[in-house]
Amino acid sequence: MRILVTGGAGFIGSNLVDALLADGGYTVRVIDNFATGHRSNLAHCIDKIELVEGDIRDLEIVEDAVDGVDMILHQAALPSVPRSVKAPVTSNDVNIGGTLKLISAAHKAGVKRVVMASSSSVYGDTPTLPKVESMTPKPMSPYAVTKLTGEHYLNVFARLYGIETLAIRYFNVFGPRQDPSSMYSGVISKFMKAAIEKTRYTVNGDGLQARDFTYVDNVVHANLLALKVEKLNGEVINVACGEKHTLLDLIAAVNQAAGVDLPVDFAPDRLGDVKYSLADIELANSLLGYSPTIAFSRGIRSTFDWYATS
Ligand code: UD1
């Protein structure tokens, strides 16, 4: 079975590529424009995959990429809430425009199934926790709007054309290969970098905001289950650990993993930031048989070990 991983040179995408190759039952194709992904994430397996270098906003390239593909794991996107606040049009073009081109080309090419990376950000600041898929989404940033719109496109294509789709709402994924070097990088990668370099942590707000931080192996596991489940029908599910940790908890865990006790600088709240995020993961369990395999604290230790040795 041939699987296309869009954004396969990125943090989550390249972890998916590794898992697909390790499974052994898949031919793996990647499309990536290396905007936020890196060639180095695929260097160790470049002779085992098919690589299409290009942008998902380019319909011709997307049509080439989906040719002969059975299923798609769609990870390509411009991440980051603050990036989307600064440049909403670009986030829209890549995340919505690119997804629409991909799913249109996939439908035309007879691809059986498309599984898309969505985001916990679609829930916004709804006061009820945990966040359940039946809640009305309340996006607070252009990024969240792009992910929610992608979900709607997948669902509409499933209903109109019968292509099987699933949107997985990832909750703050972290782990090996998450790039800490951009101002838009995820907080755990930035804190890992600070711990390795023994500098300082910068916390936006009071540090009491909480996230359902999810080690990357858990979302990889969910995607592999989504390839194997008998039938999909345009569903949307949360994938997370079902536990929330504040940023101050996170700092304590990173300090402990690194054997340091670094100072913290407090900076203003970030525009469009959600205060609390926690997932209900019952639906992922009933639809896919998903439950988390690596808990937060073990994930933090593995992630630190990776940053310390690479
Ligand atoms: C959001 C989504 C997440 C998605 C990600 C994609 C929510 C709840 N989560 O993550 O599912 O994968 O976008 O980009 O919407 N922070 C600091 N110091 C830093 C960096 C960040 O204090 O140096 C704070 C932020 O203000 C935020 C928290 O850490 O409160 C997490 O930030 P970040 O890692 O960027 O992820 P989210 O925006 O929560």
Boltz pocket constraint, residues with backbone or C-beta under 6 A from the ligand:
constraints:
  - pocket:
      binder: B
      contacts: [[A, 79], [A, 80], [A, 81], [A, 118], [A, 119], [A, 120], [A, 121], [A, 122], [A, 170], [A, 171], [A, 172], [A, 173], [A, 184], [A, 185], [A, 186], [A, 187], [A, 188], [A, 190], [A, 202], [A, 203], [A, 204], [A, 205], [A, 209], [A, 211], [A, 247], [A, 269], [A, 270], [A, 273], [A, 274], [A, 276], [A, 277]]
      max_distance: 6.0
